[in-house]
Amino acid sequence: MFTPRGGMALIVVGLLILVPSGLCTSVVGFLFVQDMVVSGNTSAGDVMTVLPVLLLFGGIPIAVGALLLWIGLRKRRAGRTAADG
């Protein structure tokens, strides 16, 4: 018998990782872009130094949170169809 608590726990943990990581990454990215525009250093080399930093420190937690959220949603849907059928 399926218990929906496992899927709900994955959804909650996934959201707790995904939302703050996404907000922090977007704020840091915005501040990097703002600094480049204000200082006048908008060369492609500057963008290519910022992008790997954002992907490394922001992309990995965002991917983990999104994966946990996706797995949790699939578990909840699978449990719902198994209980109906």
All heavy atoms as a GROMACS GRO file, in nm:
protein
  611
    1MET      N    1   0.084  -0.118   0.000
    1MET     CA    2   0.000   0.000   0.000
    1MET      C    3   0.089   0.124   0.000
    1MET      O    4   0.189   0.131   0.069
    1MET     CB    5  -0.091  -0.003   0.122
    1MET     CG    6  -0.185   0.111   0.129
    1MET     SD    7  -0.297   0.085   0.267
    1MET     CE    8  -0.412   0.208   0.234
    2PHE      N    9   0.051   0.222  -0.077
    2PHE     CA   10   0.131   0.343  -0.092
    2PHE      C   11   0.097   0.442   0.018
    2PHE      O   12  -0.019   0.466   0.047
    2PHE     CB   13   0.103   0.406  -0.229
    2PHE     CG   14   0.172   0.537  -0.248
    2PHE    CD1   15   0.308   0.540  -0.273
    2PHE    CD2   16   0.104   0.656  -0.239
    2PHE    CE1   17   0.374   0.659  -0.291
    2PHE    CE2   18   0.168   0.776  -0.257
    2PHE     CZ   19   0.304   0.777  -0.283
    3THR      N   20   0.200   0.499   0.078
    3THR     CA   21   0.179   0.609   0.172
    3THR      C   22   0.229   0.737   0.106
    3THR      O   23   0.342   0.742   0.058
    3THR     CB   24   0.254   0.585   0.304
    3THR    OG1   25   0.393   0.572   0.275
    3THR    CG2   26   0.206   0.461   0.373
    4PRO      N   27   0.149   0.839   0.102
    4PRO     CA   28   0.187   0.962   0.030
    4PRO      C   29   0.290   1.046   0.103
    4PRO      O   30   0.335   1.146   0.052
    4PRO     CB   31   0.055   1.037   0.016
    4PRO     CG   32  -0.032   0.986   0.125
    4PRO     CD   33   0.010   0.843   0.148
    5ARG      N   34   0.330   1.006   0.223
    5ARG     CA   35   0.424   1.088   0.299
    5ARG      C   36   0.561   1.096   0.235
    5ARG      O   37   0.627   1.199   0.241
    5ARG     CB   38   0.437   1.035   0.441
    5ARG     CG   39   0.316   1.070   0.525
    5ARG     CD   40   0.332   1.016   0.663
    5ARG     NE   41   0.244   0.900   0.670
    5ARG     CZ   42   0.263   0.794   0.745
    5ARG    NH1   43   0.367   0.787   0.823
    5ARG    NH2   44   0.179   0.695   0.744
    6GLY      N   45   0.607   0.989   0.173
    6GLY     CA   46   0.739   0.989   0.108
    6GLY      C   47   0.745   1.087  -0.008
    6GLY      O   48   0.841   1.162  -0.022
    7GLY      N   49   0.643   1.086  -0.091
    7GLY     CA   50   0.638   1.179  -0.203
    7GLY      C   51   0.625   1.323  -0.157
    7GLY      O   52   0.689   1.413  -0.211
    8MET      N   53   0.544   1.344  -0.053
    8MET     CA   54   0.527   1.480  -0.001
    8MET      C   55   0.657   1.530   0.062
    8MET      O   56   0.692   1.646   0.047
    8MET     CB   57   0.414   1.483   0.102
    8MET     CG   58   0.385   1.622   0.152
    8MET     SD   59   0.340   1.739   0.023
    8MET     CE   60   0.177   1.687  -0.016
    9ALA      N   61   0.729   1.443   0.130
    9ALA     CA   62   0.857   1.483   0.190
    9ALA      C   63   0.957   1.523   0.082
    9ALA      O   64   1.030   1.622   0.097
    9ALA     CB   65   0.913   1.370   0.275
   10LEU      N   66   0.962   1.449  -0.028
   10LEU     CA   67   1.052   1.484  -0.138
   10LEU      C   68   1.014   1.617  -0.201
   10LEU      O   69   1.101   1.697  -0.237
   10LEU     CB   70   1.053   1.374  -0.244
   10LEU     CG   71   1.128   1.247  -0.208
   10LEU    CD1   72   1.105   1.141  -0.315
   10LEU    CD2   73   1.275   1.275  -0.192
   11ILE      N   74   0.884   1.643  -0.212
   11ILE     CA   75   0.839   1.771  -0.267
   11ILE      C   76   0.882   1.886  -0.177
   11ILE      O   77   0.935   1.987  -0.224
   11ILE     CB   78   0.685   1.770  -0.287
   11ILE    CG1   79   0.647   1.672  -0.398
   11ILE    CG2   80   0.632   1.909  -0.317
   11ILE    CD1   81   0.499   1.646  -0.409
   12VAL      N   82   0.861   1.870  -0.047
   12VAL     CA   83   0.896   1.978   0.047
   12VAL      C   84   1.046   2.002   0.049
   12VAL      O   85   1.092   2.117   0.040
   12VAL     CB   86   0.842   1.944   0.188
   12VAL    CG1   87   0.898   2.039   0.292
   12VAL    CG2   88   0.690   1.946   0.189
   13VAL      N   89   1.125   1.896   0.057
   13VAL     CA   90   1.270   1.912   0.060
   13VAL      C   91   1.319   1.971  -0.073
   13VAL      O   92   1.407   2.059  -0.074
   13VAL     CB   93   1.340   1.777   0.091
   13VAL    CG1   94   1.490   1.787   0.073
   13VAL    CG2   95   1.307   1.733   0.232
   14GLY      N   96   1.263   1.925  -0.183
   14GLY     CA   97   1.301   1.979  -0.314
   14GLY      C   98   1.272   2.128  -0.325
   14GLY      O   99   1.354   2.205  -0.374
   15LEU      N  100   1.156   2.170  -0.276
   15LEU     CA  101   1.122   2.312  -0.280
   15LEU      C  102   1.209   2.393  -0.185
   15LEU      O  103   1.246   2.507  -0.215
   15LEU     CB  104   0.975   2.332  -0.246
   15LEU     CG  105   0.876   2.296  -0.356
   15LEU    CD1  106   0.733   2.305  -0.304
   15LEU    CD2  107   0.895   2.385  -0.477
   16LEU      N  108   1.243   2.334  -0.068
   16LEU     CA  109   1.330   2.405   0.026
   16LEU      C  110   1.471   2.425  -0.029
   16LEU      O  111   1.540   2.518   0.011
   16LEU     CB  112   1.336   2.329   0.159
   16LEU     CG  113   1.214   2.343   0.249
   16LEU    CD1  114   1.228   2.250   0.370
   16LEU    CD2  115   1.195   2.486   0.293
   17ILE      N  116   1.513   2.340  -0.118
   17ILE     CA  117   1.644   2.357  -0.182
   17ILE      C  118   1.631   2.446  -0.306
   17ILE      O  119   1.712   2.537  -0.328
   17ILE     CB  120   1.704   2.221  -0.221
   17ILE    CG1  121   1.735   2.140  -0.096
   17ILE    CG2  122   1.830   2.238  -0.305
   17ILE    CD1  123   1.775   1.996  -0.124
   18LEU      N  124   1.528   2.423  -0.386
   18LEU     CA  125   1.514   2.489  -0.516
   18LEU      C  126   1.487   2.639  -0.504
   18LEU      O  127   1.552   2.719  -0.571
   18LEU     CB  128   1.402   2.422  -0.594
   18LEU     CG  129   1.369   2.477  -0.732
   18LEU    CD1  130   1.485   2.454  -0.827
   18LEU    CD2  131   1.244   2.410  -0.787
   19VAL      N  132   1.394   2.678  -0.420
   19VAL     CA  133   1.352   2.819  -0.415
   19VAL      C  134   1.464   2.911  -0.365
   19VAL      O  135   1.497   3.009  -0.432
   19VAL     CB  136   1.222   2.834  -0.333
   19VAL    CG1  137   1.188   2.979  -0.310
   19VAL    CG2  138   1.107   2.763  -0.405
   20PRO      N  139   1.525   2.883  -0.249
   20PRO     CA  140   1.633   2.974  -0.207
   20PRO      C  141   1.753   2.973  -0.302
   20PRO      O  142   1.815   3.078  -0.325
   20PRO     CB  143   1.674   2.923  -0.068
   20PRO     CG  144   1.562   2.840  -0.022
   20PRO     CD  145   1.497   2.786  -0.145
   21SER      N  146   1.786   2.857  -0.356
   21SER     CA  147   1.899   2.850  -0.449
   21SER      C  148   1.872   2.931  -0.575
   21SER      O  149   1.958   3.003  -0.625
   21SER     CB  150   1.928   2.706  -0.488
   21SER     OG  151   1.966   2.632  -0.375
   22GLY      N  152   1.750   2.921  -0.626
   22GLY     CA  153   1.715   2.996  -0.745
   22GLY      C  154   1.713   3.146  -0.720
   22GLY      O  155   1.761   3.224  -0.802
   23LEU      N  156   1.658   3.185  -0.606
   23LEU     CA  157   1.656   3.328  -0.574
   23LEU      C  158   1.797   3.383  -0.554
   23LEU      O  159   1.830   3.490  -0.604
   23LEU     CB  160   1.572   3.352  -0.447
   23LEU     CG  161   1.422   3.334  -0.462
   23LEU    CD1  162   1.354   3.344  -0.327
   23LEU    CD2  163   1.366   3.438  -0.557
   24CYS      N  164   1.880   3.310  -0.483
   24CYS     CA  165   2.017   3.356  -0.458
   24CYS      C  166   2.096   3.364  -0.588
   24CYS      O  167   2.169   3.462  -0.612
   24CYS     CB  168   2.086   3.262  -0.360
   24CYS     SG  169   2.251   3.313  -0.314
   25THR      N  170   2.083   3.265  -0.672
   25THR     CA  171   2.156   3.264  -0.799
   25THR      C  172   2.110   3.379  -0.888
   25THR      O  173   2.193   3.446  -0.952
   25THR     CB  174   2.135   3.130  -0.871
   25THR    OG1  175   2.181   3.025  -0.785
   25THR    CG2  176   2.212   3.125  -1.001
   26SER      N  177   1.982   3.405  -0.890
   26SER     CA  178   1.933   3.515  -0.974
   26SER      C  179   1.979   3.651  -0.920
   26SER      O  180   2.014   3.740  -0.998
   26SER     CB  181   1.782   3.509  -0.988
   26SER     OG  182   1.720   3.526  -0.862
   27VAL      N  183   1.980   3.667  -0.789
   27VAL     CA  184   2.026   3.794  -0.731
   27VAL      C  185   2.175   3.815  -0.758
   27VAL      O  186   2.218   3.923  -0.799
   27VAL     CB  187   1.996   3.799  -0.579
   27VAL    CG1  188   2.070   3.914  -0.512
   27VAL    CG2  189   1.847   3.812  -0.556
   28VAL      N  190   2.255   3.711  -0.736
   28VAL     CA  191   2.399   3.722  -0.761
   28VAL      C  192   2.426   3.748  -0.909
   28VAL      O  193   2.510   3.832  -0.945
   28VAL     CB  194   2.473   3.597  -0.711
   28VAL    CG1  195   2.617   3.596  -0.756
   28VAL    CG2  196   2.466   3.589  -0.560
   29GLY      N  197   2.355   3.680  -0.997
   29GLY     CA  198   2.371   3.703  -1.140
   29GLY      C  199   2.332   3.844  -1.179
   29GLY      O  200   2.402   3.909  -1.259
   30PHE      N  201   2.223   3.894  -1.123
   30PHE     CA  202   2.182   4.031  -1.151
   30PHE      C  203   2.287   4.131  -1.103
   30PHE      O  204   2.318   4.228  -1.172
   30PHE     CB  205   2.047   4.060  -1.085
   30PHE     CG  206   2.003   4.203  -1.099
   30PHE    CD1  207   1.954   4.251  -1.219
   30PHE    CD2  208   2.014   4.290  -0.992
   30PHE    CE1  209   1.914   4.382  -1.232
   30PHE    CE2  210   1.976   4.422  -1.005
   30PHE     CZ  211   1.926   4.469  -1.124
   31LEU      N  212   2.344   4.107  -0.984
   31LEU     CA  213   2.445   4.198  -0.932
   31LEU      C  214   2.572   4.195  -1.016
   31LEU      O  215   2.636   4.299  -1.035
   31LEU     CB  216   2.475   4.165  -0.786
   31LEU     CG  217   2.363   4.197  -0.688
   31LEU    CD1  218   2.400   4.151  -0.548
   31LEU    CD2  219   2.328   4.344  -0.690
   32PHE      N  220   2.611   4.077  -1.066
   32PHE     CA  221   2.726   4.069  -1.156
   32PHE      C  222   2.702   4.148  -1.284
   32PHE      O  223   2.788   4.225  -1.328
   32PHE     CB  224   2.757   3.923  -1.194
   32PHE     CG  225   2.850   3.854  -1.099
   32PHE    CD1  226   2.818   3.730  -1.047
   32PHE    CD2  227   2.971   3.911  -1.062
   32PHE    CE1  228   2.903   3.664  -0.962
   32PHE    CE2  229   3.057   3.847  -0.976
   32PHE     CZ  230   3.024   3.723  -0.925
   33VAL      N  231   2.584   4.132  -1.342
   33VAL     CA  232   2.552   4.204  -1.466
   33VAL      C  233   2.546   4.354  -1.439
   33VAL      O  234   2.599   4.434  -1.518
   33VAL     CB  235   2.420   4.152  -1.525
   33VAL    CG1  236   2.371   4.242  -1.638
   33VAL    CG2  237   2.436   4.010  -1.574
   34GLN      N  238   2.485   4.393  -1.329
   34GLN     CA  239   2.477   4.535  -1.294
   34GLN      C  240   2.617   4.594  -1.275
   34GLN      O  241   2.644   4.704  -1.322
   34GLN     CB  242   2.395   4.553  -1.168
   34GLN     CG  243   2.382   4.698  -1.126
   34GLN     CD  244   2.313   4.712  -0.992
   34GLN    OE1  245   2.292   4.616  -0.920
   34GLN    NE2  246   2.277   4.835  -0.959
   35ASP      N  247   2.705   4.521  -1.209
   35ASP     CA  248   2.841   4.570  -1.188
   35ASP      C  249   2.916   4.584  -1.321
   35ASP      O  250   2.990   4.681  -1.341
   35ASP     CB  251   2.917   4.477  -1.095
   35ASP     CG  252   3.057   4.525  -1.066
   35ASP    OD1  253   3.072   4.643  -1.027
   35ASP    OD2  254   3.152   4.445  -1.083
   36MET      N  255   2.896   4.489  -1.412
   36MET     CA  256   2.963   4.497  -1.541
   36MET      C  257   2.912   4.617  -1.622
   36MET      O  258   2.989   4.685  -1.689
   36MET     CB  259   2.943   4.368  -1.621
   36MET     CG  260   3.031   4.255  -1.575
   36MET     SD  261   3.024   4.113  -1.685
   36MET     CE  262   2.871   4.040  -1.636
   37VAL      N  263   2.781   4.643  -1.616
   37VAL     CA  264   2.724   4.754  -1.691
   37VAL      C  265   2.769   4.888  -1.632
   37VAL      O  266   2.807   4.980  -1.705
   37VAL     CB  267   2.570   4.744  -1.695
   37VAL    CG1  268   2.508   4.870  -1.750
   37VAL    CG2  269   2.529   4.623  -1.777
   38VAL      N  270   2.768   4.899  -1.501
   38VAL     CA  271   2.805   5.024  -1.436
   38VAL      C  272   2.953   5.055  -1.458
   38VAL      O  273   2.991   5.168  -1.486
   38VAL     CB  274   2.771   5.020  -1.286
   38VAL    CG1  275   2.834   5.135  -1.210
   38VAL    CG2  276   2.621   5.019  -1.266
   39SER      N  277   3.039   4.952  -1.446
   39SER     CA  278   3.182   4.976  -1.462
   39SER      C  279   3.223   4.986  -1.609
   39SER      O  280   3.335   5.027  -1.638
   39SER     CB  281   3.261   4.865  -1.394
   39SER     OG  282   3.242   4.742  -1.460
   40GLY      N  283   3.138   4.945  -1.699
   40GLY     CA  284   3.170   4.953  -1.842
   40GLY      C  285   3.246   4.833  -1.895
   40GLY      O  286   3.283   4.831  -2.011
   41ASN      N  287   3.267   4.732  -1.813
   41ASN     CA  288   3.338   4.610  -1.857
   41ASN      C  289   3.235   4.506  -1.902
   41ASN      O  290   3.200   4.415  -1.830
   41ASN     CB  291   3.422   4.552  -1.743
   41ASN     CG  292   3.532   4.645  -1.701
   41ASN    OD1  293   3.581   4.722  -1.781
   41ASN    ND2  294   3.572   4.637  -1.575
   42THR      N  295   3.188   4.521  -2.023
   42THR     CA  296   3.087   4.428  -2.074
   42THR      C  297   3.144   4.340  -2.184
   42THR      O  298   3.075   4.306  -2.279
   42THR     CB  299   2.965   4.506  -2.126
   42THR    OG1  300   3.011   4.599  -2.225
   42THR    CG2  301   2.893   4.578  -2.016
   43SER      N  302   3.269   4.303  -2.171
   43SER     CA  303   3.329   4.218  -2.274
   43SER      C  304   3.284   4.073  -2.255
   43SER      O  305   3.234   4.034  -2.150
   43SER     CB  306   3.482   4.225  -2.266
   43SER     OG  307   3.527   4.168  -2.145
   44ALA      N  308   3.299   3.995  -2.358
   44ALA     CA  309   3.259   3.855  -2.354
   44ALA      C  310   3.343   3.777  -2.252
   44ALA      O  311   3.295   3.680  -2.193
   44ALA     CB  312   3.272   3.792  -2.492
   45GLY      N  313   3.466   3.818  -2.231
   45GLY     CA  314   3.551   3.750  -2.133
   45GLY      C  315   3.498   3.764  -1.992
   45GLY      O  316   3.507   3.671  -1.912
   46ASP      N  317   3.441   3.880  -1.959
   46ASP     CA  318   3.383   3.899  -1.826
   46ASP      C  319   3.259   3.812  -1.807
   46ASP      O  320   3.238   3.756  -1.700
   46ASP     CB  321   3.347   4.046  -1.805
   46ASP     CG  322   3.469   4.135  -1.792
   46ASP    OD1  323   3.575   4.083  -1.753
   46ASP    OD2  324   3.458   4.254  -1.823
   47VAL      N  325   3.179   3.803  -1.910
   47VAL     CA  326   3.060   3.719  -1.902
   47VAL      C  327   3.100   3.572  -1.887
   47VAL      O  328   3.039   3.498  -1.809
   47VAL     CB  329   2.970   3.739  -2.026
   47VAL    CG1  330   2.855   3.641  -2.027
   47VAL    CG2  331   2.920   3.882  -2.031
   48MET      N  332   3.202   3.531  -1.957
   48MET     CA  333   3.246   3.391  -1.950
   48MET      C  334   3.312   3.358  -1.817
   48MET      O  335   3.326   3.242  -1.784
   48MET     CB  336   3.338   3.359  -2.067
   48MET     CG  337   3.269   3.365  -2.201
   48MET     SD  338   3.111   3.277  -2.208
   48MET     CE  339   3.166   3.110  -2.199
   49THR      N  340   3.354   3.456  -1.740
   49THR     CA  341   3.406   3.427  -1.606
   49THR      C  342   3.294   3.418  -1.504
   49THR      O  343   3.307   3.347  -1.405
   49THR     CB  344   3.508   3.534  -1.561
   49THR    OG1  345   3.444   3.661  -1.562
   49THR    CG2  346   3.629   3.535  -1.650
   50VAL      N  347   3.185   3.488  -1.526
   50VAL     CA  348   3.074   3.487  -1.433
   50VAL      C  349   2.987   3.363  -1.452
   50VAL      O  350   2.941   3.303  -1.355
   50VAL     CB  351   2.989   3.616  -1.450
   50VAL    CG1  352   2.861   3.609  -1.370
   50VAL    CG2  353   3.071   3.735  -1.411
   51LEU      N  354   2.965   3.323  -1.574
   51LEU     CA  355   2.875   3.212  -1.604
   51LEU      C  356   2.916   3.081  -1.537
   51LEU      O  357   2.831   3.017  -1.474
   51LEU     CB  358   2.863   3.196  -1.756
   51LEU     CG  359   2.755   3.100  -1.804
   51LEU    CD1  360   2.618   3.146  -1.758
   51LEU    CD2  361   2.760   3.089  -1.955
   52PRO      N  362   3.042   3.038  -1.543
   52PRO     CA  363   3.078   2.914  -1.474
   52PRO      C  364   3.060   2.921  -1.322
   52PRO      O  365   3.022   2.822  -1.260
   52PRO     CB  366   3.224   2.892  -1.510
   52PRO     CG  367   3.247   2.971  -1.632
   52PRO     CD  368   3.153   3.086  -1.625
   53VAL      N  369   3.085   3.038  -1.265
   53VAL     CA  370   3.066   3.054  -1.120
   53VAL      C  371   2.919   3.037  -1.084
   53VAL      O  372   2.884   2.967  -0.988
   53VAL     CB  373   3.120   3.190  -1.073
   53VAL    CG1  374   3.084   3.217  -0.929
   53VAL    CG2  375   3.270   3.198  -1.094
   54LEU      N  376   2.832   3.100  -1.162
   54LEU     CA  377   2.689   3.087  -1.136
   54LEU      C  378   2.640   2.944  -1.155
   54LEU      O  379   2.560   2.894  -1.076
   54LEU     CB  380   2.610   3.182  -1.225
   54LEU     CG  381   2.616   3.330  -1.190
   54LEU    CD1  382   2.540   3.411  -1.293
   54LEU    CD2  383   2.562   3.355  -1.052
   55LEU      N  384   2.688   2.880  -1.260
   55LEU     CA  385   2.646   2.742  -1.285
   55LEU      C  386   2.699   2.645  -1.180
   55LEU      O  387   2.631   2.550  -1.142
   55LEU     CB  388   2.689   2.698  -1.425
   55LEU     CG  389   2.615   2.764  -1.540
   55LEU    CD1  390   2.673   2.718  -1.672
   55LEU    CD2  391   2.467   2.734  -1.533
   56LEU      N  392   2.819   2.670  -1.132
   56LEU     CA  393   2.878   2.580  -1.032
   56LEU      C  394   2.810   2.596  -0.897
   56LEU      O  395   2.765   2.498  -0.837
   56LEU     CB  396   3.028   2.606  -1.020
   56LEU     CG  397   3.102   2.521  -0.916
   56LEU    CD1  398   3.100   2.375  -0.959
   56LEU    CD2  399   3.243   2.570  -0.900
   57PHE      N  400   2.802   2.718  -0.848
   57PHE     CA  401   2.750   2.740  -0.714
   57PHE      C  402   2.598   2.752  -0.708
   57PHE      O  403   2.540   2.734  -0.601
   57PHE     CB  404   2.814   2.865  -0.653
   57PHE     CG  405   2.959   2.848  -0.624
   57PHE    CD1  406   3.053   2.916  -0.696
   57PHE    CD2  407   3.002   2.761  -0.525
   57PHE    CE1  408   3.189   2.900  -0.672
   57PHE    CE2  409   3.136   2.744  -0.498
   57PHE     CZ  410   3.230   2.814  -0.572
   58GLY      N  411   2.534   2.782  -0.817
   58GLY     CA  412   2.389   2.792  -0.818
   58GLY      C  413   2.321   2.681  -0.894
   58GLY      O  414   2.213   2.635  -0.856
   59GLY      N  415   2.384   2.636  -1.001
   59GLY     CA  416   2.319   2.537  -1.088
   59GLY      C  417   2.307   2.400  -1.025
   59GLY      O  418   2.205   2.332  -1.043
   60ILE      N  419   2.408   2.358  -0.950
   60ILE     CA  420   2.404   2.225  -0.889
   60ILE      C  421   2.293   2.214  -0.784
   60ILE      O  422   2.212   2.122  -0.790
   60ILE     CB  423   2.543   2.188  -0.833
   60ILE    CG1  424   2.641   2.171  -0.949
   60ILE    CG2  425   2.535   2.061  -0.750
   60ILE    CD1  426   2.785   2.153  -0.906
   61PRO      N  427   2.283   2.309  -0.687
   61PRO     CA  428   2.170   2.299  -0.593
   61PRO      C  429   2.034   2.314  -0.660
   61PRO      O  430   1.937   2.248  -0.619
   61PRO     CB  431   2.195   2.414  -0.495
   61PRO     CG  432   2.338   2.446  -0.506
   61PRO     CD  433   2.376   2.415  -0.647
   62ILE      N  434   2.025   2.397  -0.763
   62ILE     CA  435   1.898   2.411  -0.834
   62ILE      C  436   1.861   2.279  -0.901
   62ILE      O  437   1.745   2.235  -0.895
   62ILE     CB  438   1.905   2.525  -0.937
   62ILE    CG1  439   1.909   2.659  -0.864
   62ILE    CG2  440   1.788   2.521  -1.033
   62ILE    CD1  441   1.937   2.778  -0.954
   63ALA      N  442   1.958   2.214  -0.962
   63ALA     CA  443   1.931   2.085  -1.027
   63ALA      C  444   1.890   1.978  -0.926
   63ALA      O  445   1.798   1.900  -0.951
   63ALA     CB  446   2.054   2.041  -1.106
   64VAL      N  447   1.957   1.974  -0.812
   64VAL     CA  448   1.923   1.875  -0.708
   64VAL      C  449   1.782   1.902  -0.656
   64VAL      O  450   1.701   1.808  -0.640
   64VAL     CB  451   2.027   1.878  -0.594
   64VAL    CG1  452   1.980   1.799  -0.475
   64VAL    CG2  453   2.160   1.826  -0.643
   65GLY      N  454   1.749   2.027  -0.627
   65GLY     CA  455   1.615   2.060  -0.579
   65GLY      C  456   1.508   2.028  -0.681
   65GLY      O  457   1.402   1.975  -0.647
   66ALA      N  458   1.534   2.059  -0.807
   66ALA     CA  459   1.437   2.029  -0.913
   66ALA      C  460   1.419   1.878  -0.930
   66ALA      O  461   1.307   1.831  -0.951
   66ALA     CB  462   1.481   2.092  -1.044
   67LEU      N  463   1.528   1.803  -0.918
   67LEU     CA  464   1.519   1.658  -0.930
   67LEU      C  465   1.437   1.599  -0.815
   67LEU      O  466   1.352   1.512  -0.837
   67LEU     CB  467   1.659   1.597  -0.933
   67LEU     CG  468   1.666   1.445  -0.946
   67LEU    CD1  469   1.615   1.402  -1.083
   67LEU    CD2  470   1.808   1.397  -0.927
   68LEU      N  471   1.461   1.644  -0.693
   68LEU     CA  472   1.382   1.595  -0.579
   68LEU      C  473   1.235   1.631  -0.594
   68LEU      O  474   1.147   1.550  -0.563
   68LEU     CB  475   1.438   1.651  -0.449
   68LEU     CG  476   1.572   1.598  -0.403
   68LEU    CD1  477   1.620   1.673  -0.281
   68LEU    CD2  478   1.564   1.449  -0.375
   69LEU      N  479   1.207   1.751  -0.640
   69LEU     CA  480   1.069   1.793  -0.663
   69LEU      C  481   1.003   1.706  -0.769
   69LEU      O  482   0.890   1.659  -0.751
   69LEU     CB  483   1.066   1.940  -0.705
   69LEU     CG  484   0.930   1.999  -0.739
   69LEU    CD1  485   0.839   2.000  -0.618
   69LEU    CD2  486   0.947   2.139  -0.795
   70TRP      N  487   1.073   1.680  -0.878
   70TRP     CA  488   1.018   1.598  -0.987
   70TRP      C  489   0.991   1.455  -0.939
   70TRP      O  490   0.886   1.398  -0.968
   70TRP     CB  491   1.116   1.600  -1.104
   70TRP     CG  492   1.071   1.522  -1.221
   70TRP    CD1  493   0.969   1.550  -1.306
   70TRP    CD2  494   1.126   1.399  -1.267
   70TRP    NE1  495   0.959   1.454  -1.404
   70TRP    CE2  496   1.055   1.359  -1.381
   70TRP    CE3  497   1.231   1.319  -1.224
   70TRP    CZ2  498   1.084   1.243  -1.450
   70TRP    CZ3  499   1.260   1.204  -1.293
   70TRP    CH2  500   1.187   1.167  -1.405
   71ILE      N  501   1.085   1.397  -0.865
   71ILE     CA  502   1.065   1.261  -0.813
   71ILE      C  503   0.947   1.256  -0.717
   71ILE      O  504   0.865   1.164  -0.721
   71ILE     CB  505   1.195   1.210  -0.746
   71ILE    CG1  506   1.303   1.187  -0.851
   71ILE    CG2  507   1.168   1.080  -0.670
   71ILE    CD1  508   1.440   1.158  -0.792
   72GLY      N  509   0.937   1.357  -0.630
   72GLY     CA  510   0.825   1.361  -0.537
   72GLY      C  511   0.691   1.373  -0.606
   72GLY      O  512   0.594   1.307  -0.568
   73LEU      N  513   0.684   1.456  -0.710
   73LEU     CA  514   0.559   1.469  -0.784
   73LEU      C  515   0.523   1.339  -0.856
   73LEU      O  516   0.405   1.300  -0.860
   73LEU     CB  517   0.569   1.584  -0.885
   73LEU     CG  518   0.570   1.724  -0.825
   73LEU    CD1  519   0.600   1.827  -0.933
   73LEU    CD2  520   0.438   1.754  -0.757
   74ARG      N  521   0.622   1.271  -0.910
   74ARG     CA  522   0.595   1.142  -0.976
   74ARG      C  523   0.547   1.038  -0.877
   74ARG      O  524   0.457   0.960  -0.908
   74ARG     CB  525   0.720   1.093  -1.049
   74ARG     CG  526   0.745   1.175  -1.174
   74ARG     CD  527   0.837   1.110  -1.266
   74ARG     NE  528   0.798   0.971  -1.288
   74ARG     CZ  529   0.847   0.893  -1.380
   74ARG    NH1  530   0.936   0.941  -1.462
   74ARG    NH2  531   0.810   0.770  -1.394
   75LYS      N  532   0.606   1.035  -0.758
   75LYS     CA  533   0.562   0.940  -0.656
   75LYS      C  534   0.418   0.967  -0.612
   75LYS      O  535   0.340   0.874  -0.591
   75LYS     CB  536   0.655   0.946  -0.534
   75LYS     CG  537   0.785   0.873  -0.552
   75LYS     CD  538   0.871   0.886  -0.429
   75LYS     CE  539   0.878   0.777  -0.338
   75LYS     NZ  540   0.898   0.646  -0.348
   76ARG      N  541   0.386   1.095  -0.599
   76ARG     CA  542   0.248   1.129  -0.559
   76ARG      C  543   0.148   1.088  -0.668
   76ARG      O  544   0.043   1.034  -0.637
   76ARG     CB  545   0.236   1.280  -0.533
   76ARG     CG  546   0.319   1.331  -0.420
   76ARG     CD  547   0.252   1.325  -0.290
   76ARG     NE  548   0.129   1.406  -0.294
   76ARG     CZ  549   0.035   1.398  -0.202
   76ARG    NH1  550   0.050   1.318  -0.101
   76ARG    NH2  551  -0.072   1.470  -0.211
   77ARG      N  552   0.184   1.114  -0.794
   77ARG     CA  553   0.092   1.075  -0.903
   77ARG      C  554   0.080   0.924  -0.914
   77ARG      O  555  -0.029   0.872  -0.939
   77ARG     CB  556   0.142   1.133  -1.035
   77ARG     CG  557   0.121   1.280  -1.046
   77ARG     CD  558   0.154   1.332  -1.184
   77ARG     NE  559   0.164   1.476  -1.181
   77ARG     CZ  560   0.266   1.545  -1.226
   77ARG    NH1  561   0.366   1.482  -1.283
   77ARG    NH2  562   0.268   1.675  -1.219
   78ALA      N  563   0.191   0.854  -0.897
   78ALA     CA  564   0.187   0.707  -0.907
   78ALA      C  565   0.102   0.650  -0.794
   78ALA      O  566   0.028   0.553  -0.814
   78ALA     CB  567   0.328   0.651  -0.901
   79GLY      N  568   0.110   0.707  -0.677
   79GLY     CA  569   0.030   0.661  -0.565
   79GLY      C  570  -0.118   0.688  -0.584
   79GLY      O  571  -0.203   0.610  -0.546
   80ARG      N  572  -0.147   0.802  -0.645
   80ARG     CA  573  -0.286   0.837  -0.668
   80ARG      C  574  -0.350   0.744  -0.770
   80ARG      O  575  -0.463   0.702  -0.753
   80ARG     CB  576  -0.293   0.982  -0.718
   80ARG     CG  577  -0.407   1.056  -0.656
   80ARG     CD  578  -0.409   1.200  -0.695
   80ARG     NE  579  -0.339   1.275  -0.591
   80ARG     CZ  580  -0.279   1.388  -0.610
   80ARG    NH1  581  -0.278   1.443  -0.728
   80ARG    NH2  582  -0.221   1.452  -0.511
   81THR      N  583  -0.279   0.711  -0.877
   81THR     CA  584  -0.335   0.621  -0.978
   81THR      C  585  -0.343   0.478  -0.926
   81THR      O  586  -0.434   0.406  -0.962
   81THR     CB  587  -0.254   0.626  -1.108
   81THR    OG1  588  -0.118   0.593  -1.080
   81THR    CG2  589  -0.260   0.764  -1.171
   82ALA      N  590  -0.246   0.437  -0.840
   82ALA     CA  591  -0.250   0.303  -0.784
   82ALA      C  592  -0.367   0.289  -0.685
   82ALA      O  593  -0.430   0.185  -0.678
   82ALA     CB  594  -0.118   0.270  -0.716
   83ALA      N  595  -0.396   0.394  -0.612
   83ALA     CA  596  -0.506   0.390  -0.515
   83ALA      C  597  -0.642   0.392  -0.588
   83ALA      O  598  -0.737   0.333  -0.540
   83ALA     CB  599  -0.496   0.508  -0.420
   84ASP      N  600  -0.650   0.459  -0.703
   84ASP     CA  601  -0.775   0.466  -0.778
   84ASP      C  602  -0.805   0.336  -0.852
   84ASP      O  603  -0.919   0.298  -0.868
   84ASP     CB  604  -0.771   0.581  -0.879
   84ASP     CG  605  -0.767   0.716  -0.810
   84ASP    OD1  606  -0.802   0.724  -0.691
   84ASP    OD2  607  -0.725   0.813  -0.875
   85GLY      N  608  -0.697   0.272  -0.899
   85GLY     CA  609  -0.714   0.158  -0.987
   85GLY      C  610  -0.732   0.033  -0.914
   85GLY      O  611  -0.793  -0.063  -0.939
   0.00000   0.00000   0.00000
